[in-house]
């Protein structure tokens, strides 16, 4: 009798495990749909057959007239007039659909791997993959990422609470006119004619002096959870890269 009860119990457990695995398999799948891409607008935006505008999630590609704009756009045009898979996650402030695109590779991540996009507002479950992809793209000088002759001269730190970036030049003082500093979004600080040794760059307003420069932003620049500092020379080559929170 005990053997029979044990058998029935084992059978019930097996059925329960199998049903749970089935549910996980069926309902744990990403909510993807098949769509047709009719037009690529730029490196991270496209239009579908039904007129829906889709903004690629987790990334920012260069704007028009910026270095790398055409490269990113040309890469995305490889899926123009083709059927792809889309995984939608919501909408942005412009009412565009935020989505991941697959063909069959994960297009959003491929853009970062090829150095054609920066990571931006990355979803929690994809932080490592996008951070690693960008780091490797920079190290390998893929796409838009070309090392500046001054890339070994600078170190940086970001105090996101005080909204201060600290830059230190270990080489001889350098005139950094037309260099620029950005975060992961499109906020950009452009340097005037300054001979740079060691300096703080404050996000808010103030009067520039030898040790402090002011960005004069109306709101905070640096995210408290995670963000990335990119420092470029006047030719758009990367001088310093500092990612935190990943």
C-alpha positions in Angstrom: 0.0 0.0 0.0 2.8 2.4 0.9 4.5 1.6 -2.4 1.4 2.4 -4.3 0.9 5.8 -2.5 4.6 6.6 -3.1 4.2 5.9 -6.8 1.1 8.1 -7.0 2.8 10.9 -5.2 5.8 10.7 -7.4 3.6 10.7 -10.5 1.7 13.8 -9.3 5.0 15.6 -8.6 6.3 14.7 -12.1 3.1 16.0 -13.7 3.3 19.2 -11.7 6.9 19.8 -12.7 6.1 19.1 -16.3 3.1 21.4 -16.3 5.2 24.2 -14.8 7.9 23.8 -17.3 5.3 23.9 -20.1 3.9 27.1 -18.7 7.3 28.7 -18.4 8.1 27.7 -21.9 4.9 29.0 -23.4 4.2 32.1 -21.3 7.8 33.1 -20.6 8.5 33.8 -24.3 9.1 37.4 -25.2 6.0 39.1 -26.7 7.3 39.5 -30.2 5.4 40.1 -33.4 6.3 40.0 -37.1 6.3 43.4 -38.9 7.4 44.9 -42.2 9.9 47.8 -42.2 9.0 50.3 -44.9 11.4 53.2 -44.0 14.5 53.8 -42.0 14.4 57.4 -40.6 17.9 57.4 -39.0 20.2 55.1 -37.1 17.8 54.3 -34.3 14.3 55.1 -35.7 12.2 53.4 -38.4 8.7 53.2 -39.8 6.5 50.1 -40.1 4.0 49.2 -42.9 1.1 50.4 -40.7 2.7 53.8 -40.2 3.9 53.1 -36.7 7.2 54.9 -35.8 9.6 52.7 -33.8 12.5 54.0 -31.7 15.1 51.3 -30.9 15.4 50.7 -27.2 18.6 50.9 -25.1 20.7 53.0 -27.6 21.4 56.4 -29.0 22.9 56.8 -32.5 24.6 60.0 -33.8 22.3 62.8 -34.9 22.3 64.2 -38.5 25.6 66.0 -39.3 27.4 64.2 -36.4 30.2 61.8 -36.9 28.8 58.3 -37.5 25.3 59.3 -38.5 25.4 57.8 -42.0 27.2 54.7 -40.8 24.4 53.9 -38.3 21.7 54.7 -40.8 23.2 52.6 -43.5 23.5 49.6 -41.1 19.8 49.9 -40.1 18.8 50.3 -43.8 19.8 46.6 -44.1 16.4 45.8 -42.7 14.4 48.3 -44.8 11.7 46.6 -46.9 12.1 43.4 -44.9 10.2 41.5 -42.3 11.6 41.5 -38.8 10.6 40.6 -35.3 9.7 43.4 -32.9 9.5 43.2 -29.1 7.6 46.4 -27.9 8.2 47.8 -24.4 6.2 51.0 -24.4 6.3 54.5 -25.9 8.6 57.6 -25.4 7.6 61.2 -24.9 7.3 61.6 -28.7 4.7 58.8 -28.8 7.1 56.5 -30.7 7.1 52.8 -29.9 10.1 51.7 -27.9 11.2 48.3 -29.1 13.9 45.6 -29.6 14.4 44.5 -33.2 15.5 41.0 -34.3 16.6 39.9 -37.8 17.5 37.3 -36.5 20.3 39.0 -34.5 19.4 41.6 -31.9 19.8 44.7 -34.0 19.9 47.2 -31.0 22.9 45.3 -29.5 24.6 44.9 -32.8 24.6 48.6 -33.3 26.5 49.0 -30.1 28.9 46.1 -30.8 29.8 47.7 -34.2 30.5 51.0 -32.6 27.6 52.7 -34.3 25.6 53.6 -31.2 26.0 54.5 -27.5 24.1 52.7 -24.8 21.2 54.7 -23.4 18.6 54.1 -20.7 19.4 50.4 -20.8 16.8 48.0 -19.3 17.9 46.4 -16.0 18.1 42.8 -17.4 20.4 44.0 -20.2 22.9 46.3 -18.4 25.9 44.0 -18.6 25.5 43.0 -22.2 25.2 46.6 -23.4 28.0 47.9 -21.1 30.3 45.1 -22.2 29.5 45.6 -25.9 30.2 49.3 -25.7 33.4 48.8 -23.8 34.7 46.3 -26.3 33.7 48.5 -29.2 35.7 51.4 -27.8 38.7 49.3 -27.0 38.7 47.8 -30.5 38.0 51.3 -32.1 34.9 50.0 -33.9 32.8 52.4 -35.9 32.7 55.9 -34.4 35.2 55.0 -31.6 38.7 56.2 -32.6 41.3 56.8 -29.9 42.6 60.3 -29.5 46.4 60.9 -29.3 45.6 62.2 -25.8 43.6 59.1 -24.6 46.3 58.1 -22.2 46.6 61.6 -20.7 43.3 62.0 -18.9 41.5 60.5 -15.9 38.0 61.4 -14.8 35.5 61.0 -12.0 31.9 62.0 -11.7 30.3 63.2 -8.5 26.6 62.8 -9.5 25.3 64.2 -6.2 27.2 67.5 -6.6 26.9 67.4 -10.4 30.7 67.8 -10.8 33.1 66.1 -13.3 36.7 66.1 -12.3 39.2 65.9 -15.2 43.0 65.5 -14.6 45.6 65.7 -17.4 48.8 63.8 -16.6 50.6 65.0 -19.7 51.6 68.6 -20.5 48.9 71.2 -20.5 46.7 70.9 -23.6 44.5 73.6 -25.3 41.1 71.8 -25.5 39.2 74.3 -27.6 36.3 72.6 -29.4 36.7 69.4 -27.3 33.4 68.2 -25.9 32.0 66.3 -23.0 28.7 64.3 -23.1 26.7 61.9 -21.0 24.7 59.0 -22.4 22.0 61.4 -23.6 22.6 64.2 -26.0 23.7 66.8 -23.5 27.0 68.3 -24.6 29.5 70.7 -23.0 31.9 72.3 -25.6 35.2 73.6 -24.3 36.4 77.1 -25.1 40.1 77.9 -25.6 41.4 76.5 -22.3 44.8 75.2 -21.4 43.8 72.2 -19.4 45.7 70.7 -16.5 43.2 69.8 -13.8 39.6 71.1 -13.7 36.1 70.6 -12.4 33.2 70.9 -14.7 30.0 71.9 -12.9 26.6 71.1 -14.5 24.9 74.2 -13.2 25.7 77.9 -13.5 28.6 79.9 -12.3 31.6 82.0 -13.4 34.5 80.1 -15.1 37.9 80.3 -13.5 41.2 78.4 -13.7 39.9 75.4 -11.7 36.2 75.4 -12.3 34.1 75.5 -15.5 30.3 75.8 -15.7 28.0 74.0 -18.0 24.9 76.2 -17.1 22.4 73.4 -17.5 18.8 74.0 -16.3 18.7 70.6 -14.7 21.0 67.8 -13.5 23.1 66.1 -16.2 24.4 63.0 -14.4 22.0 60.2 -13.4 22.3 58.9 -9.8 21.9 55.2 -10.7 24.2 54.9 -13.8 25.6 57.0 -16.6 28.7 57.4 -18.8 31.1 60.2 -19.3 32.5 60.6 -22.8 35.3 63.1 -23.5 36.1 63.8 -27.2 38.8 65.9 -28.8 38.1 68.4 -31.6 38.2 65.7 -34.2 35.6 63.6 -32.4 38.1 61.0 -31.2 37.6 59.5 -27.7 39.9 60.9 -25.1 38.3 59.5 -21.9 35.5 57.1 -21.1 34.1 56.6 -17.6 31.0 54.4 -17.1 29.5 54.0 -13.6 26.6 52.0 -12.2 26.9 49.0 -14.5 
